Amino acid sequence: MSTPLLIPVTRPAFSACACAVLIAFAAGCGGKPDAAVAAAATKPTSFKVTDEQKTKLKIITLAKENFAPLLEVTGTVAFNGDKSTQVLSAVSGPVSRILVTLGTEVTAGQALANVASPDFAAAVATYRKAETAVHNAARILKLDEQLFKNDALARTDLDQARSDNASAEADREAAMLAMQSLGVDEATITSIRDGTRTTPVQGTIVATIPGTVVEKLINPGQFLTAGTTAAFTIADLSSMWVMASVYAADIPLVTKGESVDIMTDASTKAVHGVVDYVAPIVDPGTKATSVRIVAENPGQLLKRDLFVRVVIHSRQERSGLLVPVAAVLRDDDNLPFVFVVAADGGFVRRRVNLGLRLADRYEILTGLAAGDKVVGDGALFVQFAENQ
């Protein structure tokens, strides 16, 4: 058996226009308009449905309740700035070989590219000279110590030999650190020190952190400038940043440590995150405050520059009236209203101002009071009946 349509009972005999005519007529005859007629002209008209139709509606009696607001905003994804970096070339010269491709997982210190660098060759030569100087200074110091024991050398000469040896060792240490800063690994340094390195040694660009190569910014043959040219971008993709924009009215609801759900069009499952930082300034263009969220990234679902929807679970508990989303309709001016049960058992429209949306409910700021009875499920059918 099909559900019966909602059919309104007969409306009051006098329409609003008819009431207005009676008021004007009474005034024109020198008499005062009847108070009951005037009230009928201004009082909202309620309408009723049959008892059978009323059983199809869900009527909710409003009462104040405590709730934790859910703030829904938008945001964009970025690399986690604490776990990503651009790798700069430490040496100048042309790129001779690129050793990794986009998407390569690398470890800290892993070689990414080789550079034919005169700076690097000079650093290697300096180290070799320093190593030779250390051997000579150590040999001289050993001889001077033997001479001093045999009273064949003055104390000042022995002290000078010791000073020369310490200075040579310091120069070697500085030369070794210079090579390490240019990307030379320990095995190569050892072979240079032992004099077993026969093949030409090139400058190397190395990964400074573990992660994934997400950008390759150089090509073979390209000339690099030490400390200036960005060669690669490495990022740990296990977590990402989401930069959300929150307007002034909602900023009091957002604090560091609050839980966040992040939704994308790529999945129906929300990604979990935590508010990490609330900026102390407002963007002059959008007049919104930037909120940084650290988000887990299972399966690398979050991509840089991806547009996402963000729901922040505020810990600032509030008290107020909540109605189901289905209870809120829009009029011809796109203004929200609900249907309220009138004293005579009929229904009247009531304009409301909406606050936050909490899942399947809206917060009501004004327009309703505790104890009001509102049509929840079935409000659309009531609107249809009203328009008949």
C-alpha positions in Angstrom: 0.0 0.0 0.0 1.5 3.3 -1.0 2.2 6.1 1.5 -0.6 8.7 1.4 0.3 12.2 0.3 0.3 14.9 2.9 -2.8 17.0 2.2 -3.4 20.1 4.2 -6.8 20.7 5.7 -8.9 23.7 4.6 -7.1 27.0 5.3 -8.8 29.8 7.3 -11.6 31.4 5.4 -10.0 34.8 5.3 -6.7 35.1 3.5 -4.2 37.8 4.3 -5.4 39.9 1.4 -9.0 39.6 2.5 -8.1 40.7 6.0 -6.3 43.7 4.7 -9.4 44.7 2.7 -11.6 44.5 5.8 -9.1 46.6 7.8 -9.0 49.3 5.1 -12.8 49.3 4.8 -13.3 49.8 8.6 -10.8 52.6 8.6 -12.5 54.3 5.6 -15.8 54.3 7.5 -14.3 56.1 10.4 -14.3 53.1 12.6 -11.3 51.3 14.3 -10.2 48.0 12.8 -11.3 45.0 14.8 -8.3 43.8 16.9 -9.0 40.2 16.1 -9.0 41.0 12.3 -5.7 42.9 12.7 -4.1 40.0 14.6 -5.3 37.6 11.9 -3.6 39.7 9.3 -0.2 39.6 11.0 -0.2 36.2 12.7 1.7 33.4 10.8 -0.8 30.9 9.4 -0.4 27.4 10.7 -1.7 24.4 8.8 -2.4 20.9 9.8 -2.1 17.4 8.4 -4.2 14.3 9.1 -3.4 12.1 12.1 -2.3 9.3 9.7 0.0 11.6 7.9 1.4 12.9 11.3 2.5 9.4 12.1 5.0 9.6 9.2 6.7 12.6 10.8 9.4 12.6 13.5 8.8 15.4 16.0 11.7 16.5 18.2 11.4 18.4 21.5 14.4 20.6 21.8 16.6 20.8 24.9 20.0 22.3 25.5 22.9 19.9 25.4 26.6 19.9 25.8 28.7 19.1 22.7 32.2 19.4 21.3 32.1 21.4 18.1 33.3 20.0 14.8 34.9 22.7 12.6 34.9 21.9 8.9 37.3 23.8 6.7 39.5 23.3 3.6 43.2 22.8 3.2 46.1 21.8 1.0 48.7 19.1 1.5 52.4 19.9 1.7 55.5 17.9 2.5 56.3 17.6 6.2 58.8 20.5 6.7 60.5 18.7 9.6 61.1 15.6 7.4 61.9 17.0 4.0 64.7 19.1 2.5 66.2 20.4 -0.7 69.7 19.0 -1.3 72.1 21.7 -2.5 75.3 21.0 -4.4 78.3 21.4 -2.1 80.7 21.8 -5.1 80.8 23.8 -8.3 81.1 22.2 -11.7 79.1 20.3 -14.4 77.0 17.3 -13.5 78.7 14.1 -14.8 76.2 11.5 -13.7 72.9 11.2 -11.9 72.7 8.1 -9.8 69.0 8.1 -8.7 65.6 8.6 -10.2 62.3 10.1 -9.0 60.7 7.9 -6.3 64.0 6.3 -5.2 64.2 5.5 -1.5 67.5 6.8 -0.2 69.4 6.7 3.1 71.3 9.6 4.7 74.7 9.9 3.0 73.8 8.0 -0.1 75.3 9.3 -3.4 72.7 11.1 -5.6 74.9 12.5 -8.4 78.5 13.0 -9.4 80.0 16.4 -10.3 83.3 17.0 -12.2 84.4 19.7 -9.9 87.8 21.6 -9.8 86.9 22.5 -6.2 86.7 18.9 -5.3 90.0 18.1 -7.0 91.6 20.9 -5.1 90.2 19.6 -1.8 91.6 16.1 -2.6 95.0 17.6 -3.4 95.0 19.7 -0.2 94.2 16.5 1.8 97.1 14.6 0.2 99.5 17.4 1.0 98.3 17.6 4.5 98.7 13.8 4.9 102.3 14.0 3.6 103.0 16.9 5.9 101.8 14.9 8.9 104.1 12.0 8.0 107.1 14.3 7.7 106.3 16.1 10.9 105.9 12.9 12.8 109.2 11.6 11.4 111.1 14.7 12.4 109.5 14.7 15.8 110.6 11.1 16.4 114.2 12.0 15.4 114.3 15.1 17.5 113.0 13.2 20.6 115.9 10.7 20.1 118.4 13.5 19.8 117.1 15.2 22.9 117.5 12.0 24.9 121.1 12.0 23.8 121.6 15.6 24.7 122.2 16.4 21.1 119.2 18.8 20.7 118.0 21.9 22.6 114.6 21.9 24.4 113.4 24.7 22.2 114.0 22.7 19.1 112.1 19.7 20.5 109.2 22.0 21.4 109.2 23.4 17.9 109.1 19.9 16.4 106.1 19.0 18.6 104.3 22.2 17.5 104.9 21.5 13.8 103.6 18.0 14.2 100.4 19.2 16.0 99.9 21.9 13.3 100.3 19.3 10.5 97.7 17.0 12.1 95.3 20.0 12.5 95.7 20.8 8.8 95.0 17.2 7.8 91.9 17.1 10.0 90.6 20.3 8.3 91.3 18.9 4.9 89.5 15.7 5.7 86.5 17.6 7.0 86.5 19.7 3.8 86.3 16.6 1.7 83.5 15.1 3.8 81.5 18.3 3.4 81.9 17.9 -0.4 80.4 14.4 -0.2 83.5 12.1 -0.1 82.7 8.9 1.7 85.0 7.3 4.4 86.2 4.5 2.1 87.4 7.0 -0.5 89.2 9.1 2.1 90.9 6.0 3.5 92.1 5.0 0.0 93.4 8.5 -0.7 95.2 8.4 2.7 96.7 5.0 2.0 97.7 6.1 -1.5 95.8 3.3 -3.2 93.3 5.5 -5.1 94.2 5.4 -8.8 90.9 6.3 -10.5 89.9 10.0 -10.7 87.7 11.1 -7.7 84.6 13.2 -8.5 82.6 15.5 -6.4 79.4 13.8 -5.0 76.0 15.2 -4.1 74.7 13.0 -1.2 71.4 12.7 0.6 71.3 14.7 3.8 68.3 12.8 5.3 66.6 9.4 4.6 63.4 9.5 2.5 62.1 9.5 -1.1 63.5 11.5 -3.9 60.4 13.6 -4.9 62.1 16.2 -7.1 65.1 16.0 -9.5 66.1 19.6 -10.3 69.3 19.0 -12.3 70.4 17.3 -15.5 73.7 15.8 -16.8 76.0 18.5 -18.0 74.3 21.3 -16.0 76.8 23.6 -14.2 76.2 23.7 -10.5 77.2 26.5 -8.1 78.3 25.4 -4.7 75.9 26.2 -1.9 73.4 27.7 -4.3 72.0 25.2 -6.8 69.2 23.0 -5.6 69.8 19.5 -7.0 67.1 17.3 -5.4 64.2 17.3 -2.9 64.0 14.5 -0.4 61.0 13.9 1.8 59.8 11.3 4.3 56.3 10.6 3.0 55.1 8.6 6.0 53.6 11.9 7.3 52.5 15.1 5.6 51.5 18.6 6.5 48.0 19.9 5.8 47.7 23.7 5.8 44.1 24.7 6.7 42.5 28.2 6.7 40.4 29.1 9.7 38.5 32.4 9.9 38.5 34.7 13.0 35.1 33.6 14.4 36.3 29.9 14.6 39.9 30.4 15.8 38.9 30.1 19.5 37.8 26.5 18.7 41.2 25.5 17.4 44.2 24.6 19.7 47.3 22.6 19.4 46.9 18.9 19.9 43.3 18.6 18.7 42.3 15.6 16.6 41.6 16.1 12.9 39.9 14.0 10.2 41.1 14.7 6.6 38.9 13.6 3.7 40.0 13.3 0.0 38.2 12.4 -3.1 40.6 9.5 -3.5 39.1 7.5 -0.6 36.0 7.3 1.5 38.2 6.7 4.6 39.3 9.6 6.6 43.0 10.2 7.3 43.9 11.0 10.9 45.9 14.1 11.9 46.7 16.4 14.8 46.8 20.2 15.0 50.4 21.1 15.3 50.5 24.9 15.0 48.1 27.8 14.9 49.7 30.9 13.2 49.8 34.1 15.2 49.1 36.2 12.1 46.3 36.5 9.6 46.8 36.2 5.9 46.2 39.7 4.5 44.7 38.4 1.3 42.2 35.9 2.7 41.9 37.3 6.2 42.1 33.7 7.5 44.6 32.2 10.0 46.8 29.3 8.8 46.5 26.1 10.9 49.2 23.4 10.4 48.1 19.8 10.8 50.5 16.8 10.9 48.8 13.9 9.2 49.5 10.2 8.9 50.0 9.1 5.3 49.1 5.4 4.9 49.6 4.2 1.4 50.8 7.7 0.5 47.2 8.8 -0.1 48.1 12.4 0.6 50.0 14.2 -2.2 51.6 17.6 -2.2 49.2 20.4 -3.3 46.2 18.0 -3.0 43.0 19.9 -2.0 41.3 18.3 1.1 38.4 18.7 3.5 39.4 19.0 7.1 37.2 18.4 10.2 38.8 19.6 13.4 37.4 18.0 16.6 37.5 21.0 19.0 38.0 20.4 22.7 36.2 23.6 23.6 32.9 22.2 24.9 29.8 24.3 24.2 26.1 24.2 25.2 23.2 24.8 22.8 20.3 23.6 20.7 20.9 21.0 18.0 18.5 19.9 15.3 18.9 17.2 12.6 20.2 18.3 9.2 17.0 17.0 7.7 15.0 19.4 9.8 16.6 22.5 8.2 15.1 23.7 4.8 15.8 26.7 2.7 13.2 29.3 1.5 13.1 31.2 -1.8 15.8 33.5 -0.6 18.0 30.6 0.5 17.5 31.4 4.1 17.3 28.5 6.6 14.0 27.6 8.4 12.4 24.8 10.3 8.8 23.7 10.9 7.7 24.2 14.5 4.6 22.6 16.0 2.1 25.4 16.8 -0.2 25.6 19.8 -3.2 24.4 17.8 -1.3 21.3 16.6 -0.5 22.7 13.2 2.9 23.7 11.8 4.5 27.1 11.1 7.7 28.1 9.6 10.4 29.5 11.9 13.5 31.3 10.5 16.7 30.2 12.2 20.4 31.2 12.3 22.7 28.2 11.9 26.0 27.7 13.8 28.3 24.8 13.4 27.5 21.5 11.7 28.2 18.5 13.9 28.0 15.4 11.6 24.2 15.0 11.0 23.1 17.9 13.2 23.2 21.7 13.1 23.7 24.1 16.0 20.9 26.7 16.2 22.1 30.1 17.3 18.8 32.0 17.2 15.2 31.3 16.2 14.4 28.4 18.5 14.2 27.8 22.3 14.3 24.9 24.6 10.9 23.1 24.6 10.1 24.0 21.0 8.9 21.0 19.0 10.5 20.7 15.6 9.8 18.5 12.6 12.9 16.3 12.0 12.4 13.6 9.5 9.6 14.5 7.2 10.2 18.2 7.0 10.3 18.0 3.2 6.9 16.4 3.1 5.5 19.1 5.3 6.9 21.8 3.0 5.2 20.0 0.1 1.9 20.0 1.9 2.3 23.7 2.8 2.7 24.6 -0.9 -0.4 22.7 -2.0 
